[in-house]
Amino acid sequence: MNVVVNGEAREVSARTVRELLEELGLGDRLVAVERNQEIVPRAAHGETALTEGDALEVVHFVGGGRGQGGSR
């Protein structure tokens, strides 16, 4: 199936948002997903089906920031 993920056309085998996240290597990470301009709640990732041509935005959170590297 062909979908667009973060502006990039991709052919995926995933049939649900959860499967897509696993395929992208983000299955166990904290992410926000928007499908066709609608937020998909995390609890609904496993039951939200993908369809041909869906546009998805996936944002994953990265740790870090101020205070890293010891005290100052």
C-alpha positions as CSV (number, residue, x, y, z in Angstrom):
1,M,0.0,0.0,0.0
2,N,1.2,3.5,-0.8
3,V,1.0,6.2,1.9
4,V,2.8,9.5,2.6
5,V,4.8,9.6,5.9
6,N,6.1,13.0,6.9
7,G,5.9,14.2,3.4
8,E,7.7,11.2,1.9
9,A,5.9,8.7,-0.3
10,R,6.4,5.1,1.0
11,E,5.2,1.7,0.1
12,V,4.3,-0.2,3.3
13,S,2.9,-3.5,4.3
14,A,1.3,-2.1,7.5
15,R,-2.5,-2.2,7.7
16,T,-2.9,-0.2,10.9
17,V,-1.1,2.8,12.5
18,R,0.5,0.5,15.1
19,E,1.9,-1.8,12.4
20,L,3.2,1.3,10.5
21,L,5.0,2.5,13.7
22,E,6.5,-1.0,14.1
23,E,7.6,-1.0,10.5
24,L,9.3,2.4,11.0
25,G,11.1,1.1,14.1
26,L,9.0,3.3,16.4
27,G,6.8,0.7,17.9
28,D,7.8,1.2,21.5
29,R,8.5,4.9,21.4
30,L,6.4,7.8,22.5
31,V,5.0,9.3,19.3
32,A,2.2,11.5,18.1
33,V,0.5,10.5,14.9
34,E,-1.7,12.5,12.6
35,R,-3.6,10.7,9.8
36,N,-5.2,12.9,7.1
37,Q,-5.0,16.0,9.4
38,E,-6.6,14.2,12.4
39,I,-4.8,13.2,15.5
40,V,-4.9,9.5,16.2
41,P,-5.0,8.8,19.9
42,R,-2.4,6.4,21.1
43,A,-5.1,4.0,22.4
44,A,-6.5,3.8,18.9
45,H,-3.2,3.0,17.0
46,G,-4.0,-0.7,16.8
47,E,-7.5,-0.3,15.5
48,T,-6.9,2.7,13.1
49,A,-6.7,1.2,9.6
50,L,-4.5,2.7,6.9
51,T,-5.9,3.2,3.4
52,E,-4.2,3.8,0.1
53,G,-3.0,7.4,-0.2
54,D,-3.2,8.3,3.5
55,A,-1.1,11.2,4.6
56,L,0.6,10.7,8.0
57,E,2.7,12.9,10.2
58,V,4.6,11.0,12.8
59,V,6.5,13.0,15.5
60,H,8.7,11.1,18.0
61,F,10.1,12.7,21.1
62,V,13.8,12.8,21.8
63,G,15.2,13.1,25.3
64,G,17.9,15.6,26.2
65,G,18.0,19.3,26.6
66,R,19.5,21.5,29.3
67,G,21.3,20.0,32.2
68,Q,22.8,17.1,30.2
69,G,26.5,16.4,30.8
70,G,26.8,17.0,34.5
71,S,26.4,19.9,36.9
72,R,27.6,23.4,36.3
